Amino acid sequence: MSALQLLRVALRALAINKLRSALTMLGIVIGVGAVIVMMAVGAGAQARVEEQIRALGSNLLMIMPGTTTAGGVRMGFGSSSTLSEEDVAAINREIPDVLAAPALRGSAQVVWGNANWSTVIFGVTPEYLEVRQWPLVAGRSFEPAEMASGGKVCLIGATVAKQLFGSADPLDQQIRIKRVPFTVIGVLETKGQTLYGSDQDDLILMPISTARSRVLGSATQAKQRAVGTIWVKMAEGTDSKAMEDQVRGLLRQRHRLQPGADDDFSLRNLAEVMAAQEASSRVLALLLAAVASVSLLVGGIGIMNIMLVSVTERTREIGLRMAVGARTRDILGQFLVEAVTLSLIGGLIGVALGMGAAAAIAHFAGWRVLLSPQAVALSVAFALVIGIFFGFYPARKAARLNPVEALRFE
């Protein structure tokens, strides 16, 4: 029998028992749909992590002040002002292939007209934008004269611009931060959320000298030129671990720490943190797909069970076909085509169901999903393999029946 004839016979046999065929396909439909949804959700989560990594910046070191001890109680990192702008200048001067930028962080209520908004305030230098890879969508950055004189100018994030100004143009508008008037000279490009869910666009940047003297700092901090964080960007291709050791060694030397003494600062290599986070999301995506694949195996077992029942019910038909000249390979091909047809049709229905479910999750749950053609093709191919694998044993059993005994079967 030709392949077309085998397919025609298989479809006719499946059409005789429509309900049973539909129930047999149900396992494959659910399995393929589940695999597609899980792969879409996992790929979406992985893509989201990659976006957040790019938004945060690549090849970064983050240095935070150290701890203090009061009454025998050790405070957390950042409780002591152990970093200064001189440390930033020393890093830029003595370590090649890096760019360091300081930041001083706080919060304040911002007012424009009748609108107000509580946001995060950062005192920075122009290098901060380069280190964080944060371009402007409008306006300009800080000028040297504004940095030197403590100019009352600021750059605002997209969230602050939306909350304060709505659809109005924020450039050259005056806002009040802790009753101090500031002129908006630029709007930052949208960065989105961090890996921990905080909004990176809900902030205002101003010259660090201005922040320290007028908004955030104290007299002691102003005298010490203290900073809250130092961001260090490494050149592409540099060994991040070796650079981390150089920065640590320089700061320990500057802070006159004895060998064996604890660091009075905290240094984090964000490249390693991001790599670990990306690997975790990749493993999660594979785990979700593997769990969903169990449904396909269950569907395959269902196909094998139904095909075995079908062989038993159609024993006389098989004997009759053999008696009129059907060969062993014809019987084998007929039942194998039936199993593969069930899997393929179920797989295609499952693809449609999975794509619809993924779209519904994205719309109603607000999750990021990413459906690739490779995932769809892999799911259909897997369903086809399931049909062949679990359909082969019933087909082989049917093909090996004795024609005489099959004709006598009641």
N, C-alpha and C positions, 0 to 999 in steps of 0.2 A: 504493500500500500504506500502511496505517496504521502508526503507530509501534509498536503492539503486534505487528502481523504482522511488521514488520521485526525486532523483538527476538526473536520466536519462530523465524524463519528463521535469524537469526544464531546463536542458542543451539544450534539443531539442527546447523548447520554446524560449530560448535566441538566439539560432543559427538562428532562422527564421528571426529575426530582428537584424542582426549583427551590422549595423551602429548605431542603437539606443542603443543597449547594450554597444557598445564601448563609445559612448558619455555619457551614464549614469555612466560608470565606471570612466570617466575622472576626475570627481570631487573627487572621492576617491583616484585616482592615485596621483593627485596633492596634496591632503591633506596629505596623508601618506608620500609622498616624502618631503613635506615641513616640517612636524614634524620631520622626521629623520635628515634632514639637520640642522634644528634649534637646535635640541638636541645635534647633533654632534659638532656644533660650540660652543654652550653653555658649554658642557662638556669639550671641548678643552680649552676654556678660563679659566674655573675653574681649570683644571689641570695645566695650565700655571701659574696661580696665586699661586697655592700650591707649584710648583717648585721654584718660585721666593721667596716665604716665607722660604722654606728650604735653599735656597742659601744665603739669607740674614742672617739667623741664628735665633734660637728660644730663647725666654725668654730674650730679650735684652732691655736694657735701653740705650738711647743715650743722652749724656749731651753736650750742646754746650755753648760757652761763651755768656755773656749777651750783653746789648746794651750800647751805649754811647750817650751823649747829647752834641751837639756843637752849640752854638749860638741859643739855644732854639729849635734846630732841633734834634729829636730823630732818631738815626741810627738803623739799623736792628740788629738782633741777630748775634753775631760773630764779631761785630765791635769793641769789647773791649776784651783784653786778661785777662779774669777773672778766667781762669782755669790753673792749674799747675800740674806738676808731683807730687808735695806734696799732692794734692787733691787725686790723684790716689792711692798713697801709703796709705793715711788715709782710703779710702774706703776699700782697701784690708785688712787693719789691724783691723779696728773697726767694720766692718759689716760681719757677717758670711754668708756662702753659696753664696758668689758672687766672681767674678773675674773681675777686672777692668783693662782696657788697654788704654793708651793714643794714640792719633794720631795727627799728624801735616800735614796739606794738602796744596798743591800748584800745580803748573804746570810748565813744562819746556820742551825744545826741547832736544831730545835724539839722539845721533849720534853714528853709528857703521859703520866704513868703508865709503862707498858711500851712505849708507842708513840713513835716519833720520825720526823721528816721534815725534809729539807733544803729550804728555801724562800727566796723573795726577801723582804727586809724593806724597807719604805718608811717613812721618817719624813715625816709630812705635817701639814697643818692641816685643820680642818673644811671649808674652802673647796675642798679637793682633790676631795671627793666631788661637790660641785656642778659644778666645772669638768669633771670626767670623766663627769658624768651617771651616777653610780654609787649607786643607792639601797641601803638595807639591807633584807634579808628578815626579820631578827630583831635585837632589841636596839636600841641607841642609838649616837649618834655621840659624839665627844669634847666634854667640857664645858670652858668657859673656865678653870676652876680647874685641871683636869688639864693643859691646855696650858701654863699659867703655871708650874706646880710640877713639870713633868716626871713626870706620873703614869704608873704602870706598868700601863697598860691598852692593849688592842689590839683591832682588828677583823680578822677572818680571812676569806679567800676560800673559795669553795665547795670547791676541791680540797684545801686544807689541812684544812677541817672534815671532809671525807670520810676523808682519810688518817690523821688523828689520832684522831677521835672516832667514825668509822663512823656508826652509827645513834643514838649518844648525843647529848644536847643539849649543845652547847658553851658556851652562855651561862653566865657566872659561874664557869666552870672556870678553874683556874690552870695555865698552861703555863710552861715555862722556856725562855728564849731567851738563849743564852750564859750560862747559870747564873743569869740574872736572872728572878725570877718576875713573870709578867704575868697580869692577869685579862682574859678574853675578854668584851667588853661588846657585841659585835655581829657579825653574819655578813653579808657582802656578797652582793648579787645576782649570779647567774652572768652572765659576759660572754663566755666562750668564748675561742677562739684569735684572735690578731692576724693581720694579713695575712702575717706572716712565720712563722706556725706556732707561736709561743710561747703558753703557757697564761696568760691574764690572771688566772685565778682562783687560781693557785698563788702566793699572796702574803699578807703580814701588814702591816697598817697600824698605826702607833703615832704618838703625838705627836712632832713633829720635834725638840723639845727633849730628849725622852727618848731618841730614837734617836741623837742626836748625843752625848749625855753618857754613855750607858750601853751602847749596843749597836754603833753603827757609826762614830761620829766619833772624831776625835783632839782633843787639847788645842788645836791650832792652829785647827781647824775650829770648835770651840766658841767660841773667842775671836772669830773673824771672823764667826760666825753664817753659815757657808758652806752653800750648798745645791747639790745635784747637778743638778737640773732645775727650770725654771720653766714651768708650764703656764699659758697665757693663753687664756681663752675669750672670743670676741667675740660681741657681740649679733647676733641674726638680722638680716639685711639690711644689715649693715655691709660696706664695701669691705675685703676681707681684705688686699689688697695695700697700700692706704693705711694700714691699721692696722699692718701689718708694718713699714712705713717709720717710723711714729711710735714704735713700741717700739724699733726699732733706733737711731733718733736719740736717744731718751732714755737708753738704756744706754750709748751712746758718750759722751754728755755726762757721765753719772755716772762713767764709768771714765776720763775725761779723755784720750780718744784724739784725736790730732791728725788733721786732714783728710788723707786719703790713706793713713792707717795702717790695717792690717788689724784687723778685729773681734777682740776677745779672747773672743768667744762665738760659738756657732753657733745660728742662728735658722732653724727650718723651719716652713713653712706647710703644715700637714697637710691643709688643705682642698684645696690644689693637688695634693698627693701622692695623696689619695684620689680626686680627680676623674680623674687620669691612670690610676690603677689600675682604676677603674670603666670608663673608656673602653677600656682594654686588654682587659678581660674581655668587653666587648660585641663588640669586633672579633673576639676569639677565637671567640665563639659564632657569629657570622656566617660566619667562615672555615670552621668545622666543618660548618655547614649547607651551605655552597657546595661543599665537597669531597664531601660525601655526595650532593649533587644530581647529580654526574657519573654516579653509578650509575643514576639515573633516565634520563639521556640515553642511556646504553648500553642500558638496557631498552627505550627507545623505538625505537632503531635496530633492536633485535632484533625488535620488533613489525613494523616496516616491512619487514624482510627476509622474515619469515614470511608476511606478507600478500601480498607480491609473488610468492612461491612459490605461495601459495594461488590467486592470480589465474591464474597460468600453468597450474596443475593443473585449474582449474575453468573453463577457457575455453569448452569445449563446453557446460557447464551454463549459463554466462552467455549464450552464443548462443541456447540453447534458450529461456531465460527471455525474451530479447528477441523471439524469434520468436513467442511466444504472447502478447505484449502488454506485457511489462515495459518501463517507461520508463527513460530514462537516470538520472533522479533516484532510481528504485527501486533500481537496481544500485548507484549511488553510496551511497545510504543503507544498503543491506545490508552492504557491506564496511566502511563507516565505523562502523556499529553494532557489527560484530564486533571492530574494533580498540578501540573505546571500552569494550566489554564486557570484553575481555581486560585493559585497563588498570585498569578500575574494580574488577574482582574481585581482580586482583593487588594493587591499592592497599589494599583492605580487609584482605586477608591480611597485607600488609606492615604495616598499622597494628597488627594483633594481635601480629605477630612483634616489631615495634619496642617496643610497650608491655611485652611480656614480657621482652625483652632489657634494657630500661631498668630494670625492677624487679629483674632478676637482678644487674645492675651495682651498683645501690644496696645490695642485700642482701649480695653476696659481696665486692665491692671496697670497700664503705663510702663510695662517692662520693655526693655530693649530686646528685640529679637532680630536675628540675622539668618535668613534662609538662603542657602547657597544651592546652585544647581548640582554641585557635587554631592551634597547631602541627599537630595531627592534621588539622584541616580543610584547612589549607594543603597538607599532603602529599597528601591525597586529591585536592584540586583540581588540584595539579600533575600527578598521575598522569593525571587526566582530560584535561588539556590536552595531555600527551604523547601520549595515545591519539589525540586528534583531529588533532594536528599530524603525527604520523608515519603515521597511518592514512589521511590524506587523499590522498596521492599514489597508493598502490595502489588505493584506491577510485575515484579519478578515472581511472586507467588502465583499470580494469575497465569503468567506465561508458562509456568512449569506444571500446570494441571494436566492430568492424564485425560485425553479426550473421551475415552470410553467411560471412565469414572465420573467425568463431568456431566456426561449426558444422562447418567443414571441418578445424578444427585437430585434429591427431593427438597 
